[in-house]
């Protein structure tokens, strides 16, 4: 396992994905201290300062986990799904990563949403021919799709059409918002399964729930 010491002090290691440690910092906030995720520090991974974007592509996998995560909650869910289903993994990467500072990220994300200017991506989508199932992981920001996932679907949604799409998300007490409606809008030719929705500060308690959901999706 590769260790990133720059994240020390931001919470314990809760898992790994493609050999990299995962810290889900919202899980350090329970009950009233959570604040629906407000102010949670970045885990440092979304800034791309400490490691490259996760990309695990093999010739035989039939399912692919595509995700973006800021504080580690969605990434922890992604790791559960990938391990339970032997899925390949693709992390969404941005040309200009968000700042590690929460308030600076909030300001930028609000501007992007209000001006309909999702961030530019810095990634290449692999050939999706082999995949029958796509697990799509994101967060709800301001009761809608987080801007990185919106950018991904706008850029590559046509290549996901016709696939079976299983959304999974971490949220801050306000549920999925309009995110599932937007996914259906962006992927009109895809079958969208029932979603997995987990509180961002409870993902460390959701492994059994997540694995059961993922296996049920694969078995159908």
N, C-alpha and C positions, 0 to 999 in steps of 0.2 A: 504494500500500500504506500502511495506517495503522500507525504506529510507536508502541510503548508503551515509553517510556524507563524506566519504573519497574522493568522486568525486566532491565535491564542488569546483567551480571555473573552471570546464571543460565544461561549457555550461549548458543551462537550461534543465529541464526535459521536454521531448517531448511526452512521452507516457508511457505505462507500458505493461509488458508481464508477465503473470502468477503472477501478484501482485508485480512485481519488476519494479522500475523506469528505463526508458531508456533515455540515453543522446547520441545523435548522434553528435559527436564533429566536424565532417566535415561541418555540417550545419552552424557553426560559421564563415566559410570562404566562402565568395561569390566573384564572379568575379575573378579578378587577384590574390586576396589573397588566393584562394583555392590551387593553385599549383598542381592541379590534385591529391590532397590528401597527397602529400609528406610532411612528418613531422607531420602529425596529431597525437596528443597524443591518447593513448589507453583510452577507457572509464573505464578501470579497471576491466571490467567484464570478458574479455577473459583471464585475468591472473588467474582467479579463486581464487583470494585472498579475495574477498569480498562477494561472494555468491556461492552457488552450481550451477552447470549447470541446465538450465531450463528443466524440464521433466513433461509434463502434458499429461497423458495417461488416457483416459476414455473408458468405454465399448461400447459406441454407436457411436463415431465419425467415419465418413467415409473417412475423409481426414486427413493427417498428414503433418505438416510443420517441415522440418528438415533444420537446418541452422547453420552456424558459422559466428561470427561477431567479429571484433576487436575494431573499434571505435564507434560502435553503429548504423551505417547506415543500414546494412543488418538486424540487429535486429529490427529496427523500421519498415522496410518493412514487416518482419515476423509477427510483432504484428498486422499490418493492415490486413494481409491475414488471420491470425488466427481468428480475431474478425469478419471479413466479412463472413467467411465460417464455423464457429464453428468447426475449426480444432483442433486436438491435436497438441502438440508442443514437439519437441525433439531438444535440443541444442547439437551440437557436442562438446565433451570435450577431451582435450589432457592430456596425462600422464605427460608431461612436458610443461606447458603453456609457451607461448611466454613472453618475458620481457615487462614491461610497456613502456620502452624506445623505441622510434620509430627506431632509428639507430640500436640498438641491435636486434630488431625484423627483420629489413631489412637484416642485415648481416646473421642471421640464416636462414631466408626464402630463400635467394639467394643460400646459401650453400645446403639446402635441395633440391631445384630445380635443381641446376647444378649437384649434385651428385645422383639425383634420390633417395633421402632418405626422404620421407614424414614423418611427426611426428607420434609417436605412440599415439593411442587413449586410453582413460580411460572411457569407456562407454559400455553399453549393449543395443543392439537393441531390442525393444519390438517385440512381435509377430505381424507381419504386415498383417495377414489374413483379418482383418476387413476393411483395408483401400483400397479404390479404387483409390484414388488420393494421390500422394506425391508431395508437394511443396518443391523444393530444393533450398535453399538460400545460396549464396556465394559471393565472390568478385573476380575480376580479378586482379592478381598480375603478373606484367611483361607480360601482355597480355595473360595470361593463367589462369587455375584454381588456386585459392589459395591452398596452400599445405594442410591445414586441410581438405578441401573438397576432394582433391585427395586421401588423406589417407582414408577418410570415404568410398569413392566409391571402392577403392581397397579392403578394408576389408569387406564391406557389399553389394557390388554391386549385387552379385548373389541373395541376398534376395529382391532386388528391381526389378529384372527382371520380366517382365509381368505386372508391375504396370504402371499406367499413370503418367508420370513425368512432372511437370511444373517447369522449372528453373526460378529463379528470382535472379537478381544480382545488386550490386552497383559497379560502375566502375569510373575510373579516366580519362575520356575523350578518352579512346582508345577502347571503346566498349567491346564486349564479347571476343575478341581475338579468340583463338582456343578452348575456354572452352566448347562450345556447341558440337563441334566435339568430344572432349574427353568424354563428358558425353555419347554421342551416342556409342562411342567405349567401354566404361565401362559397359553400359547397353544395349547390343544389342537386348535383348528381350523385351524392353520397348517401349511404345509410348511416344515420346518426343514432348510436345506441343510448341507453340510459346512462347518465353521467355518474361519476363519483365526486361527491362534494364533501370536503373535510375542512374544519376550522384550522387556520394556519398554525395555531398554537397547540393543536392536538394531533398533528401528523405522526408524532412519535408513539402515539397510542393506537394508531390506525393500521398497523401492519396486517393483522389478520383480516380486517374488513377489506383492505385494499387488495390483498392477494385473492380473497374469495371472489370479489368483484371481477378482477382481471381474468381469473380462470373461467368464470361463468361467461364472460365475453368471448373468450377463445373457443369455448366448447359449443357455442351456438352456431 
